[in-house]
Amino acid sequence: MFSKEKEQTQKKDKSRKRPKTRKEKIITFVKDIIFAVIVVFVIIKAFIVETSRVPTPSMENTILVGDFLFVNKFIYGASSLRNIPFTNVRLPYFTLPGFRDPERGDIIVFEYPGDRDELEPKDVLNYVKRCIGLPGDTVQVIDKLVFVNGKKIPVPPEIQYRDPNVHQIGFNPMNRLFPKNVNWSRDNYGPLIVPYFGEEINLTKDNIEMYRTLINRDFEREVVKVVDTLIYIDGKIVKTYTMKDDYYFMMGDNRDNSEDSRYWGFVPREKILGQPFMIFWSWNSDIPFSDFFRLMGSIRLSRIAKLVD
């Protein structure tokens, strides 16, 4: 009997949790801090402030290659993570209401929607451009000057025109401009009407290339076909299509060296991520990291903490 009581007492003693040592307490505390930091980082990155690096000169001299930007994600409506960081693995996401919609002249960070005829880009890329056309606007470029709804819009203070030549109507090498087969040029472009949510478009053989990719993206597969003068969507003959989102027309401030909406088309509202508001770091990113001291010597101190406008 005594042996059974002794055995039960030993089991109770073993079941009691022994006090943690000081070292174990420190390790647990550090783990909790690291976990909390990761959670806070994910929340901030997903909903409040994003960072973005500028890899191309399309916004020079407003934003330079090698500038690193803080991006306000709250202003247009923050979203949860859209992809696993540093990968092309896309995630389901949700979007919160924003304080306002994009306005003409805003510099905007957005997820690249894909090339002109591309259903979905292979890589998840963030682009930075200036918003030129809002939903329902008519955009036209005449001899490099941009007109919206028939009025010349303000010229950004740091705008660049590197090519002194003006490409006339019809100068469209390799049929690269959006939409396909237009008789426009980089410097004489449009007029082009930006689609808006709920707009009922009359589809014809002449304008289908304006909307083909947008419709295919709505269905997430190739559904548009043209047979003689008939337009088919998902196997059905149609004469109209109702737009499922608001769209925007984007251009770079480096107007002669910018791959923008003139080449790949409209940006849907759902792809807009935020507005850059400050440069937090800047250096010459053409210098390889292996040349560390020269890279550090290229830091542009005058641009750090500069507001983006």
Rosetta silent file (secondary structure, phi, psi, omega in degrees, C-alpha in Angstrom):
SEQUENCE: MFSKEKEQTQKKDKSRKRPKTRKEKIITFVKDIIFAVIVVFVIIKAFIVETSRVPTPSMENTILVGDFLFVNKFIYGASSLRNIPFTNVRLPYFTLPGFRDPERGDIIVFEYPGDRDELEPKDVLNYVKRCIGLPGDTVQVIDKLVFVNGKKIPVPPEIQYRDPNVHQIGFNPMNRLFPKNVNWSRDNYGPLIVPYFGEEINLTKDNIEMYRTLINRDFEREVVKVVDTLIYIDGKIVKTYTMKDDYYFMMGDNRDNSEDSRYWGFVPREKILGQPFMIFWSWNSDIPFSDFFRLMGSIRLSRIAKLVD
SCORE:     score description
SCORE:     0.000 S_00000001
   1 L     0.000  -45.853  179.151    0.000    0.000    0.000 S_00000001
   2 H   -62.633  -35.391 -179.705    2.796    2.353    0.966 S_00000001
   3 H   -66.325  -35.061  178.413    4.604    1.571   -2.299 S_00000001
   4 H   -68.187  -42.896  178.528    1.507    2.551   -4.290 S_00000001
   5 H   -62.719  -39.348  179.034    1.161    5.854   -2.421 S_00000001
   6 H   -64.374  -40.336  179.884    4.838    6.528   -2.975 S_00000001
   7 H   -64.974  -40.954  178.679    4.479    5.796   -6.694 S_00000001
   8 H   -65.400  -39.192  178.791    1.503    8.159   -6.986 S_00000001
   9 H   -63.677  -40.704  178.374    3.410   10.887   -5.143 S_00000001
  10 H   -63.854  -38.689  178.817    6.356   10.513   -7.542 S_00000001
  11 H   -64.498  -41.736  178.158    4.032   10.824  -10.543 S_00000001
  12 H   -62.775  -39.874 -179.915    2.510   14.020   -9.106 S_00000001
  13 H   -64.034  -39.074  179.842    5.964   15.431   -8.545 S_00000001
  14 H   -68.477  -34.057 -177.755    6.952   14.695  -12.131 S_00000001
  15 H   -73.072  -21.846  176.883    3.747   16.271  -13.432 S_00000001
  16 L   -66.859  137.267 -179.697    4.526   19.486  -11.624 S_00000001
  17 L   -78.444  123.775  179.986    6.143   22.038  -13.904 S_00000001
  18 L   -74.010  147.244  179.102    9.598   22.848  -12.738 S_00000001
  19 L   -61.078  143.057  178.531   10.498   26.527  -12.517 S_00000001
  20 L   -74.132  145.314  174.486   12.311   27.904  -15.562 S_00000001
  21 L   -74.043  166.063  179.538   15.897   28.839  -15.210 S_00000001
  22 H   -60.755  -38.902  179.505   16.974   32.445  -15.820 S_00000001
  23 H   -63.904  -43.273 -179.889   18.481   31.416  -19.144 S_00000001
  24 H   -65.342  -37.544  177.879   15.250   29.724  -20.254 S_00000001
  25 H   -63.191  -41.927  179.810   13.236   32.810  -19.274 S_00000001
  26 H   -64.227  -43.618  179.568   15.517   35.027  -21.353 S_00000001
  27 H   -62.062  -43.781  178.321   15.245   32.694  -24.367 S_00000001
  28 H   -62.691  -42.454  179.145   11.425   32.635  -24.082 S_00000001
  29 H   -61.627  -44.945  179.936   11.331   36.423  -23.771 S_00000001
  30 H   -63.400  -41.503  178.056   13.529   36.878  -26.859 S_00000001
  31 H   -61.020  -43.306  179.014   11.368   34.462  -28.857 S_00000001
  32 H   -62.753  -41.142  179.384    8.223   36.388  -27.871 S_00000001
  33 H   -63.820  -45.343  179.967    9.837   39.693  -28.873 S_00000001
  34 H   -61.245  -44.289  179.151   10.956   38.318  -32.236 S_00000001
  35 H   -61.557  -44.091  179.999    7.480   36.935  -32.911 S_00000001
  36 H   -63.241  -40.919  179.037    5.877   40.262  -31.948 S_00000001
  37 H   -62.858  -42.737  179.142    8.280   42.194  -34.194 S_00000001
  38 H   -62.488  -44.467  179.857    7.490   39.895  -37.124 S_00000001
  39 H   -62.026  -45.635  179.823    3.739   40.306  -36.567 S_00000001
  40 H   -63.440  -41.768  179.358    4.045   44.097  -36.326 S_00000001
  41 H   -60.484  -44.953 -179.370    6.260   44.175  -39.437 S_00000001
  42 H   -63.349  -42.780 -179.831    3.736   42.146  -41.433 S_00000001
  43 H   -63.515  -46.697 -179.339    0.848   44.367  -40.275 S_00000001
  44 H   -62.654  -46.063 -178.366    2.741   47.574  -41.081 S_00000001
  45 H   -65.324  -36.716 -176.363    3.920   46.274  -44.462 S_00000001
  46 H   -77.568  -37.987 -168.045    0.489   44.964  -45.378 S_00000001
  47 H  -117.797  -19.873 -170.687   -1.712   47.831  -44.230 S_00000001
  48 H  -117.163  -68.523 -175.035    0.235   51.005  -43.474 S_00000001
  49 E  -128.624  127.663  175.535    3.626   51.610  -45.106 S_00000001
  50 E  -107.418  154.708  171.278    5.272   49.689  -47.934 S_00000001
  51 E  -109.686  147.246 -178.023    8.823   50.141  -49.161 S_00000001
  52 E  -144.484  137.175  177.415    9.636   50.240  -52.845 S_00000001
  53 E  -103.019  141.558 -178.693   12.881   50.436  -54.800 S_00000001
  54 L   -96.564  110.956 -175.384   13.044   52.311  -58.109 S_00000001
  55 L   -97.446  -13.066 -174.728   14.821   50.143  -60.729 S_00000001
  56 L  -127.291  161.111 -176.816   14.145   52.124  -63.944 S_00000001
  57 L   -88.946   17.950 -172.011   14.554   55.756  -65.068 S_00000001
  58 L   -67.006  -19.255  179.865   10.948   56.245  -66.188 S_00000001
  59 L  -108.385    9.307  178.363   10.213   58.820  -63.445 S_00000001
  60 L   -66.328  144.325    3.206   13.455   60.802  -63.665 S_00000001
  61 L   -95.807    9.580  177.660   14.160   63.431  -62.494 S_00000001
  62 L   -62.840  -48.135  176.392   11.260   63.308  -60.047 S_00000001
  63 L  -130.142  133.477 -176.058   12.418   59.916  -58.782 S_00000001
  64 L  -101.305  155.567  171.020   15.852   58.506  -59.624 S_00000001
  65 L   -59.982  130.766 -177.876   17.056   54.968  -60.181 S_00000001
  66 L    96.781   -2.620  171.805   18.361   53.813  -56.810 S_00000001
  67 E   -77.306  141.104  174.652   15.823   55.769  -54.753 S_00000001
  68 E  -114.521  128.455 -168.668   14.115   53.768  -52.014 S_00000001
  69 E  -113.947  144.160  162.794   10.598   54.955  -51.192 S_00000001
  70 E   -88.894  133.084 -176.621    8.169   54.854  -48.307 S_00000001
  71 E  -118.096  124.403  176.430    4.698   54.205  -49.740 S_00000001
  72 E   -77.692  109.356 -178.566    1.477   55.262  -48.009 S_00000001
  73 L   -90.042  -15.378 -177.020   -0.867   52.278  -48.425 S_00000001
  74 L   -72.785  -32.789 -166.669   -3.672   53.761  -46.341 S_00000001
  75 L   -61.451  -41.414 -178.891   -4.568   56.605  -48.673 S_00000001
  76 L  -100.793   -2.478 -178.344   -6.177   54.529  -51.461 S_00000001
  77 L   112.533  102.596 -177.939   -7.169   51.555  -49.280 S_00000001
  78 L   -68.831  152.800  176.961   -4.671   49.153  -47.768 S_00000001
  79 E  -128.610  158.795  172.998   -4.772   45.487  -48.648 S_00000001
  80 L   -67.690  171.817 -177.787   -3.466   42.349  -47.042 S_00000001
  81 L   -56.450  132.226 -178.176   -0.325   40.788  -48.503 S_00000001
  82 L   -94.818  -17.099  177.128   -0.828   40.020  -52.192 S_00000001
  83 E  -154.114  159.343  174.731    2.145   37.701  -52.532 S_00000001
  84 L   -66.744  125.277 -175.458    4.678   35.938  -50.352 S_00000001
  85 L   -50.628  136.695  177.173    7.462   38.534  -49.880 S_00000001
  86 L    68.708   16.386  176.697   10.384   38.201  -52.317 S_00000001
  87 L  -134.159  171.661  175.305    8.534   35.569  -54.366 S_00000001
  88 L  -100.405   16.579  179.737    6.041   35.441  -57.257 S_00000001
  89 L   -82.549  111.657 -177.694    3.623   33.311  -55.246 S_00000001
  90 E   -80.177  148.391 -179.224    0.320   35.201  -55.223 S_00000001
  91 L  -121.633  150.077  169.805   -1.994   35.130  -52.209 S_00000001
  92 L   -62.670  143.685 -177.641   -5.725   35.748  -51.811 S_00000001
  93 L  -143.504  162.360  174.136   -6.135   39.241  -50.366 S_00000001
  94 L  -127.373  157.195 -175.972   -8.719   41.692  -49.121 S_00000001
  95 E  -121.484  137.430  176.313   -8.774   45.482  -49.354 S_00000001
  96 L   -89.728  156.913  176.591   -9.813   48.054  -46.760 S_00000001
  97 L   -61.358  144.339  178.809  -11.656   51.270  -47.674 S_00000001
  98 L   -97.125  172.068  176.399   -9.351   54.149  -48.590 S_00000001
  99 L   -77.674  -31.455  178.148   -9.440   57.824  -47.642 S_00000001
 100 L  -161.725  167.505  175.243   -9.791   58.839  -51.290 S_00000001
 101 L   -87.388  161.628  175.949   -9.432   57.623  -54.858 S_00000001
 102 L   -57.087  145.215  178.558   -6.379   58.424  -56.991 S_00000001
 103 L  -117.517  155.913  178.913   -6.355   61.921  -58.432 S_00000001
 104 L   -60.101  129.949 -178.082   -4.898   63.259  -61.654 S_00000001
 105 L    98.244  -14.480  177.934   -1.248   64.148  -61.076 S_00000001
 106 L   -65.158  141.420  167.362   -0.716   61.714  -58.186 S_00000001
 107 E   -88.228  128.072 -168.447    2.449   59.621  -58.255 S_00000001
 108 E  -129.323  139.334  170.144    1.220   56.081  -57.684 S_00000001
 109 E   -99.281  129.449 -178.177    2.726   52.697  -56.859 S_00000001
 110 E  -143.906  158.586  175.930    0.766   49.863  -58.427 S_00000001
 111 E   -78.472  124.548 -177.473    1.101   46.198  -59.227 S_00000001
 112 L   -58.422  122.859 -175.842    2.038   45.876  -62.888 S_00000001
 113 L   -75.423  -17.117 -178.974   -1.042   44.472  -64.680 S_00000001
 114 L   122.053  166.457  178.555    0.971   42.839  -67.484 S_00000001
 115 L   -65.459  170.191 -173.404    1.988   43.539  -71.051 S_00000001
 116 L   -50.225  -45.298 -174.817   -0.535   44.748  -73.612 S_00000001
 117 L  -109.587   18.120 -173.777   -1.678   41.271  -74.701 S_00000001
 118 L   -98.625  131.709 -179.820   -0.733   39.382  -71.530 S_00000001
 119 L   -67.662  -46.097  178.598   -3.365   37.738  -69.352 S_00000001
 120 L  -153.121  134.526  179.685   -1.188   37.885  -66.222 S_00000001
 121 L   -67.394  147.642  179.021    2.482   38.821  -65.757 S_00000001
 122 L   -67.747  -37.618 -177.332    4.823   36.017  -64.731 S_00000001
 123 L  -105.737  145.675  173.060    6.500   38.172  -62.079 S_00000001
 124 L   -83.336  111.370 -175.761    4.908   40.232  -59.334 S_00000001
 125 L  -126.469  139.796  173.072    6.278   43.725  -60.023 S_00000001
 126 E  -103.109  127.804  178.748    5.526   47.112  -58.501 S_00000001
 127 E  -107.811  155.950  174.625    5.678   50.098  -60.857 S_00000001
 128 E  -124.969  119.547  178.779    5.817   53.814  -60.036 S_00000001
 129 E  -144.323  172.875  175.015    4.184   56.259  -62.480 S_00000001
 130 E   -98.081  135.284  178.684    2.182   59.470  -62.506 S_00000001
 131 E   -75.261  121.520 -178.800   -1.590   59.232  -62.894 S_00000001
 132 E  -105.800  -44.271 -176.545   -2.612   61.097  -66.048 S_00000001
 133 E  -120.510  131.926  176.557   -6.117   59.833  -66.824 S_00000001
 134 L   -95.324  167.540  177.713   -8.968   59.029  -64.419 S_00000001
 135 L   -53.760  126.630 -179.900  -11.957   56.774  -65.163 S_00000001
 136 L    91.713  -11.636  179.503  -13.981   58.378  -67.946 S_00000001
 137 L   -71.575  153.294  170.617  -11.237   60.828  -68.999 S_00000001
 138 E  -107.171  118.155 -176.204  -10.182   61.322  -72.604 S_00000001
 139 E  -105.548  136.062  176.044   -6.379   61.324  -72.872 S_00000001
 140 E  -147.287  139.665  174.623   -4.440   62.669  -75.842 S_00000001
 141 E  -111.459  125.139  179.205   -0.775   63.489  -76.457 S_00000001
 142 E  -124.158  113.378 -179.051   -0.068   66.174  -79.066 S_00000001
 143 L    49.600   48.306  176.235    3.575   66.849  -79.913 S_00000001
 144 L    80.033  -15.586  179.812    4.643   65.478  -76.482 S_00000001
 145 E   -88.403  138.475 -175.453    2.159   67.652  -74.546 S_00000001
 146 E   -97.951  130.511  177.040   -0.597   65.827  -72.646 S_00000001
 147 E  -119.103  136.881  176.238   -4.222   66.911  -72.887 S_00000001
 148 E  -125.578  124.319 -177.035   -7.041   65.506  -70.754 S_00000001
 149 L    54.957   37.101  175.112  -10.635   66.215  -71.720 S_00000001
 150 L    84.222   -1.410 -179.218   -9.354   68.736  -74.249 S_00000001
 151 E  -117.196  138.603  177.258   -7.262   70.762  -71.770 S_00000001
 152 E   -68.266  130.507 -178.194   -3.483   70.761  -71.392 S_00000001
 153 L   -89.406  157.782  179.832   -2.585   69.405  -67.974 S_00000001
 154 L   -57.277  141.593  179.630    0.125   70.923  -65.734 S_00000001
 155 L   -87.547  125.640  177.911    3.655   69.837  -66.600 S_00000001
 156 L   -56.208  141.284 -174.858    5.516   68.158  -63.688 S_00000001
 157 L   -61.547  -28.597 -177.273    8.413   70.367  -62.520 S_00000001
 158 L  -104.129   20.426 -176.408   11.045   67.637  -63.021 S_00000001
 159 L   -62.540  149.420  178.959    9.746   66.352  -66.372 S_00000001
 160 E  -127.113  140.954  169.036   12.301   65.208  -68.957 S_00000001
 161 L  -127.135   97.236 -175.319   12.258   65.031  -72.749 S_00000001
 162 L   -79.526  -25.310 -178.275   15.489   63.308  -73.727 S_00000001
 163 L  -101.421  115.202 -178.885   14.663   62.948  -77.404 S_00000001
 164 L   -69.893  -17.316 -179.375   14.440   66.307  -79.233 S_00000001
 165 L   -78.738  145.009  176.307   12.633   64.616  -82.108 S_00000001
 166 L  -105.610  117.061  178.847    8.822   64.499  -82.154 S_00000001
 167 L   -75.139  122.155 -176.659    7.458   61.186  -83.407 S_00000001
 168 L   -83.320  169.741  178.961    4.604   61.902  -85.773 S_00000001
 169 L   -51.903  134.102  177.361    1.365   59.976  -86.243 S_00000001
 170 L    96.098  -11.549  178.895    2.040   56.478  -87.543 S_00000001
 171 L   -83.898   91.925 -175.172    5.540   56.120  -86.037 S_00000001
 172 L  -138.799   71.842 -176.355    4.907   52.903  -84.132 S_00000001
 173 H   -56.497  134.355  176.099    7.863   50.534  -84.609 S_00000001
 174 H    61.503   19.068  176.823    7.005   46.852  -84.164 S_00000001
 175 H    50.651   51.799 -173.781    3.372   47.763  -83.386 S_00000001
 176 L   -90.689  -18.690 -173.267    4.232   48.215  -79.702 S_00000001
 177 L   -75.156  158.497  173.322    1.669   50.819  -78.669 S_00000001
 178 L   -97.935  139.098   -9.794   -1.623   50.180  -76.886 S_00000001
 179 L   -78.719  172.887 -176.814   -4.074   49.248  -78.238 S_00000001
 180 L   -60.612  140.544  173.408   -2.835   46.971  -80.976 S_00000001
 181 L    70.808   21.487  176.948   -2.763   48.278  -84.555 S_00000001
 182 L   -80.760  151.771  178.778   -3.354   51.971  -83.752 S_00000001
 183 L   -96.599   51.862 -178.414   -2.026   54.626  -86.118 S_00000001
 184 L  -116.515 -175.441  173.959   -0.516   56.694  -83.282 S_00000001
 185 L  -142.233  174.294  178.844    2.964   57.391  -81.941 S_00000001
 186 L   -59.044  -38.081 -172.832    4.636   57.914  -78.579 S_00000001
 187 L   -99.546  -13.370  175.586    4.445   61.713  -78.948 S_00000001
 188 L  -133.388   92.306 -165.657    1.126   61.971  -80.808 S_00000001
 189 E  -128.345  137.331  176.273   -1.163   59.533  -79.080 S_00000001
 190 E    90.898 -166.116    8.959   -4.924   59.155  -78.814 S_00000001
 191 E   -73.882  147.584 -176.350   -7.514   60.385  -78.171 S_00000001
 192 E  -134.603  128.199 -179.832   -8.215   57.475  -75.830 S_00000001
 193 E   -94.671  129.180 -179.406  -11.136   57.181  -73.373 S_00000001
 194 L   -82.654  125.954 -177.478  -10.323   55.567  -70.008 S_00000001
 195 L   -68.354  156.907  177.414  -12.978   52.970  -69.024 S_00000001
 196 L  -134.903  159.569 -177.164  -14.920   53.225  -65.770 S_00000001
 197 L   -58.953  130.717  177.948  -16.841   50.819  -63.542 S_00000001
 198 L    85.458   -5.248  179.651  -20.321   50.052  -64.862 S_00000001
 199 L   -68.844  131.735  176.472  -19.682   51.578  -68.292 S_00000001
 200 E   -95.176  112.944 -176.811  -21.454   49.670  -71.065 S_00000001
 201 E   -93.666  129.619  170.412  -19.097   49.460  -74.030 S_00000001
 202 E   -80.398  115.311 -175.892  -20.407   48.904  -77.555 S_00000001
 203 L   -90.631  132.441  176.344  -18.009   46.306  -78.941 S_00000001
 204 L  -135.781  169.322  176.702  -17.035   46.343  -82.597 S_00000001
 205 L   -62.635  -28.145 -176.827  -14.337   44.814  -84.727 S_00000001
 206 L   -78.758  -27.496 -176.289  -12.665   48.228  -84.800 S_00000001
 207 L  -113.852    2.013 -173.845  -12.427   48.747  -81.023 S_00000001
 208 H   -61.959  -30.350 -179.191  -12.175   45.215  -79.619 S_00000001
 209 H   -67.894  -19.490  176.533   -8.374   45.441  -79.186 S_00000001
 210 H   -68.152  -31.401 -170.343   -8.968   48.258  -76.695 S_00000001
 211 H  -118.934   -8.104 -174.331  -10.876   45.911  -74.402 S_00000001
 212 H   -53.311  -53.031 -175.477   -9.805   42.376  -75.339 S_00000001
 213 H   -67.088  -37.906  178.929   -7.185   41.993  -72.613 S_00000001
 214 H   -61.422  -42.687 -179.765   -9.341   43.667  -69.945 S_00000001
 215 H   -66.927  -44.766  178.342  -12.204   41.253  -70.659 S_00000001
 216 H   -59.637  -38.228  178.888   -9.899   38.227  -70.691 S_00000001
 217 H   -68.110  -34.162  176.269   -8.472   39.305  -67.329 S_00000001
 218 H   -61.093  -38.522 -178.906  -11.987   39.597  -65.890 S_00000001
 219 H   -88.054  -10.747 -178.452  -12.599   35.955  -66.844 S_00000001
 220 L    61.928   28.346  175.419   -8.999   34.959  -65.950 S_00000001
 221 L  -167.229  168.271 -179.695   -8.713   33.143  -69.290 S_00000001
 222 L   -75.930  110.806 -177.837   -8.863   33.788  -73.036 S_00000001
 223 L  -123.804  -12.842 -175.464  -12.567   34.270  -73.840 S_00000001
 224 E   -90.934  128.875  175.293  -12.629   36.951  -76.567 S_00000001
 225 E  -136.531  147.222  177.414  -12.790   35.864  -80.197 S_00000001
 226 E  -120.979  123.097  177.917  -13.520   37.796  -83.387 S_00000001
 227 E  -124.694  111.151 -173.494  -15.077   36.007  -86.365 S_00000001
 228 L    56.389 -115.742  179.762  -15.657   38.287  -89.348 S_00000001
 229 L  -103.629    4.679 -176.192  -17.616   41.177  -87.774 S_00000001
 230 E   -94.560  139.238  177.347  -18.938   39.153  -84.824 S_00000001
 231 E  -106.206  126.511  177.230  -17.549   39.432  -81.278 S_00000001
 232 E  -111.787  134.582  170.497  -17.667   36.337  -79.071 S_00000001
 233 E  -124.035  117.114 -179.532  -17.146   36.340  -75.293 S_00000001
 234 L    55.198   40.073  175.186  -16.958   32.897  -73.721 S_00000001
 235 L    85.546   -1.123 -178.143  -18.595   31.369  -76.797 S_00000001
 236 E  -113.517  138.347  176.189  -21.523   33.793  -76.959 S_00000001
 237 E   -70.498  129.782 -179.484  -22.095   36.532  -79.549 S_00000001
 238 E  -132.581  156.605  175.410  -22.163   39.903  -77.788 S_00000001
 239 L  -117.603  -18.897 -179.514  -22.569   43.526  -78.801 S_00000001
 240 E  -136.887  163.786  173.491  -21.788   45.174  -75.463 S_00000001
 241 E  -147.242  136.421  179.975  -19.700   44.600  -72.348 S_00000001
 242 E   -97.668  124.226 -175.860  -20.045   46.194  -68.916 S_00000001
 243 L   -67.464  139.086 -174.168  -16.753   47.198  -67.291 S_00000001
 244 L   -97.491   -1.491 -177.602  -16.033   45.494  -63.971 S_00000001
 245 L  -156.612  163.837  167.801  -13.602   48.061  -62.517 S_00000001
 246 L   -81.528  149.578 -178.832  -12.395   51.646  -62.732 S_00000001
 247 E  -128.629  158.914 -176.399   -9.246   52.138  -64.787 S_00000001
 248 E  -134.954  151.057  178.863   -6.395   54.653  -64.851 S_00000001
 249 E  -110.641  122.719 -174.356   -3.896   55.879  -67.432 S_00000001
 250 E  -114.273  143.747  174.206   -0.299   56.177  -66.165 S_00000001
 251 E  -139.189  153.186  174.906    2.769   57.903  -67.631 S_00000001
 252 L   -87.951  153.997  177.758    6.348   58.424  -66.491 S_00000001
 253 L   -72.671  -21.479  174.983    7.848   61.899  -66.034 S_00000001
 254 E   -88.314   75.588 -161.428   10.766   60.816  -68.232 S_00000001
 255 L   -60.096  -30.458 -178.481    8.375   60.945  -71.169 S_00000001
 256 L   -90.127   -2.816 -178.632   10.707   59.720  -73.941 S_00000001
 257 L  -139.815   56.541 -177.334   12.055   56.817  -71.885 S_00000001
 258 L  -140.285  120.053  171.295    9.049   55.384  -70.090 S_00000001
 259 L   -84.158  104.954 -173.506    7.233   52.097  -70.613 S_00000001
 260 L  -138.422 -158.207 -174.713    3.793   53.180  -69.473 S_00000001
 261 H   -60.576  -20.372  175.707    0.091   53.057  -70.392 S_00000001
 262 H   -64.418  -22.555 -175.876    0.926   54.157  -73.921 S_00000001
 263 H  -108.323  -36.832 -175.312    2.519   50.718  -74.370 S_00000001
 264 H  -120.333   -2.408  169.987    0.707   48.289  -72.073 S_00000001
 265 L   102.492 -158.684 -171.127   -2.663   49.893  -71.372 S_00000001
 266 L   -81.856  154.942  174.807   -4.865   50.716  -68.408 S_00000001
 267 E  -107.875  120.367  177.881   -4.296   50.025  -64.711 S_00000001
 268 E   -70.799  151.566 -179.356   -7.350   48.652  -62.850 S_00000001
 269 H   -55.800  -36.750 -176.130   -8.244   50.210  -59.499 S_00000001
 270 H   -66.871  -17.460 -179.570   -7.660   46.907  -57.716 S_00000001
 271 H   -88.849   -8.021 -176.710   -3.970   46.950  -58.733 S_00000001
 272 E   -78.724  127.869 -173.462   -3.250   50.326  -57.118 S_00000001
 273 E  -101.520  -40.630 -176.496   -1.186   49.921  -53.939 S_00000001
 274 E   172.543 -169.159 -176.977   -0.419   53.384  -52.614 S_00000001
 275 E  -125.381  122.485  177.202    1.322   56.710  -52.947 S_00000001
 276 E   -67.566  137.160 -177.580    5.064   57.235  -52.347 S_00000001
 277 E  -124.284  -17.073 -179.776    5.618   60.079  -49.908 S_00000001
 278 E  -156.488  144.983  172.773    9.305   60.072  -48.982 S_00000001
 279 E   -90.160  118.159 -178.795   12.719   58.842  -50.159 S_00000001
 280 E   -99.385  -10.313  177.673   14.369   57.095  -47.216 S_00000001
 281 E  -160.876  149.190  179.557   17.563   56.019  -49.016 S_00000001
 282 E  -157.623  131.729  173.803   19.255   56.745  -52.323 S_00000001
 283 L  -157.014  177.778  179.816   22.433   55.634  -54.041 S_00000001
 284 L   -82.533   98.838 -175.168   23.764   54.587  -57.429 S_00000001
 285 L   -74.244   -4.862  175.146   22.279   51.107  -57.795 S_00000001
 286 L   -73.997  -19.591  179.139   24.333   50.486  -60.965 S_00000001
 287 L   -80.644  126.336 -178.602   27.370   49.933  -58.744 S_00000001
 288 L   -66.602  150.439 -178.715   27.544   46.263  -57.647 S_00000001
 289 L   -63.610  -25.180  178.526   27.390   45.527  -53.920 S_00000001
 290 L   -63.224  -26.432  176.147   30.748   43.774  -54.226 S_00000001
 291 L   -93.800   63.208 -166.774   32.262   47.232  -54.813 S_00000001
 292 H   -57.997  -47.785 -174.198   31.046   48.233  -51.371 S_00000001
 293 H   -67.270  -37.754  176.673   33.135   51.337  -50.708 S_00000001
 294 H   -68.773  -36.461  177.542   32.365   52.893  -54.104 S_00000001
 295 H   -63.422  -45.366  178.750   28.692   52.071  -53.579 S_00000001
 296 H   -64.498  -32.534  178.058   28.700   53.772  -50.172 S_00000001
 297 H   -70.164  -14.988 -178.835   30.450   56.752  -51.738 S_00000001
 298 L   -91.365    1.700 -179.197   27.538   57.093  -54.179 S_00000001
 299 L   -57.937  131.107 -179.124   24.958   57.745  -51.426 S_00000001
 300 L   -96.219   86.160 -175.630   22.867   60.794  -52.339 S_00000001
 301 H   -59.670  -32.768 -177.461   22.547   62.475  -48.961 S_00000001
 302 H   -67.565  -18.098 -177.906   20.562   65.363  -50.445 S_00000001
 303 H   -95.990  -18.096 -178.527   17.759   62.967  -51.467 S_00000001
 304 L   -67.408  130.542 -177.346   17.381   61.133  -48.147 S_00000001
 305 L    72.981   12.853  177.129   14.179   62.233  -46.362 S_00000001
 306 E   -78.295  135.540  178.140   13.109   64.173  -49.479 S_00000001
 307 E   -76.933  144.411 -178.971    9.341   64.275  -49.996 S_00000001
 308 L   -95.319  129.093 -178.592    7.999   62.894  -53.273 S_00000001
 309 L  -145.997    0.000    0.000    5.757   65.206  -55.272 S_00000001
